[in-house]
Amino acid sequence: MGTGETASGHGTAAIGLRGLRKSFGAVRAVDGIELDVGEGEFFSLLGPSGSGKTTVLRLVAGFETPSGGAVHLAGEDVTRRAPFERDVTTVFQDYALFPHMNVEQNVAYGLKVRGVPRREQAERARAALASVRLDDFGTRRPGQLSGGQRQRVALARALVVRPRVLLLDEPLGALDLKLREQMQVELKELQREVGITFVLVTHDQAEALALSDRVAVMNAGRVEQVGTPRELYENPASAFVASFVGTSNTLSGAAAERIVGKPGTFGIRPEKIRLLAPEAEQDRDGQSEGHSEVPGTVTDAVYLGDSTRVVVDTDAGVRFVVVRQNTGTGDADGVDDGPAQAPAPPGSRVLLRWHRRHNVPLHQPS
């Protein structure tokens, strides 16, 4: 794909990576990535530690020089340009605020080094603080702010220079769960308001799914799959994506042939499976009325508040995880009007049943 239209539907590519590679000695951290990020898109690089996602971000920012390939911004090759020559700004996890400056001075610092007149510095800094709902905090020092407030100051400082692209390197990783969830909502609202391209690096799949228009799932320096959150979750392209983006039960070999009815490797999401009493069993070969099914024995049941996580060792020799929502409204799910779901204490016999459309084919690495 060229640097023109993008697959995301966001028009011209704000970022285009062409065969991008980066090696550190014998370690290939980034291995030939081809990727487009559209103008105005909220895009995430998602993957475990060591997958190469932060290195990609540093290559886009200009903090690292590629071993091969190219970085394009708005169609221009910027591979050999210094960071200050690129129309991008980076927000780091540790905020990197100057403790001896007040909030407004921190926000205005980037304008100061660019030679913007002092009056314009103050006006733009105050407008940037207003955009992150910190209008009245300009005279405070960073040490007087909460973690969420410091993160918003860092965002304001990045936005005040009006970059074409904002790069976010795990910006919410140091926050506690409640504050992180609150900041996710604010970050998405802010991106919609300012309308510029955001690229987020994160290892948190829930965060990537909640914030992003599209996500690139990375593994061992390569992109395994790019898609919308729904596409990645409902139709993972590989076993790695299925296991990293949420939880997935994987079937292959003889178990797949017995339960699914054909060879291959398949993923089944835990919430797609109904947990039935054993008398609901109709056909032990695994096929019943458009469904796949397999009997088994419950080995564990963990109450999680809104749901219960049930572990079942099946008679096919495969361990399954099933998630049951604790709705308190009975067993009807609006789709399957079959027998009521079974109680699930450890040691009880159950039948697992799910519609065949939820057997998602997965490719395995060669």
Secondary structure, 3 states (H helix, E strand, C coil): CCCCECCCCCCEEEEEEEEEEEEECCEEEEEEEEEEEECCCEEEEECCCCCCHHHHHHHHHCCCCCCEEEEEECCEECCCCCHHHCCEEEEECCCCCCCCCCHHHHHHHHHHHCCCCHHHHHHHHHHHHHHCCCHHHCCCCHHHCCHHHHHHHHHHHHHCCCCCEEEEECCCCCCCHHHHHHHHHHHHHHHHHHCCEEEEEECCHHHHHHHCCEEEEEECCEEEEEECHHHHHHCCCEHHHHHHCCCCEEECHHHHHHHCCCCCCEEECHHHCEEECHHHCCCCCCEECCEEEEEEEEEEEEECCCEEEEEEEECCCCEEEEEEECCCCCCCCCCCCCCCECCCCCCCEEEEEEEHHHCEECECCC
